[in-house]
Amino acid sequence: MTKPIYVINGPNLNRLGKREPEIYGTTTLAEIEAFCRDAAGDTPVRFHQSNSEGQIIDWIHEAIDEGAGIVINPAGFSFTSIAILDALKMFPGPIVELHISNIHRREAHYHHSYVSKVATAVIAGLGQRGYPVAVRAIADLLAASKAAGP
């Protein structure tokens, strides 16, 4: 059975569609989940969101044991959480860090992400379109790794 791609979303992303639409758009997290599942094709997706740092770390631990890749939008935890960084360091597969807005065009406190230190790739500023791009990127990285062999 194919291992799933984990899509993990951090704090306040449950408010997408209502939260600062001028920055984050009007697409809801449920719609983004559907985009991710469509982009993954036959690869299973485990889609999660939490406002709790501990829960996000628990999902990363689960992905270490059961997942093939991680797409993570840690939201505000990107800039504060060494604990999430440490959990991601243990993940053996590809990690794509995702931000709906271009964090580098925003206030200075959004410019330093701890997660970027361990991410295979970073996508920022594509809006909700970044999610299916990230899922396809993970699938492509996994396929290339499988083709390359041990």
Disulfide bonds with the S-S distance in Angstrom:
none
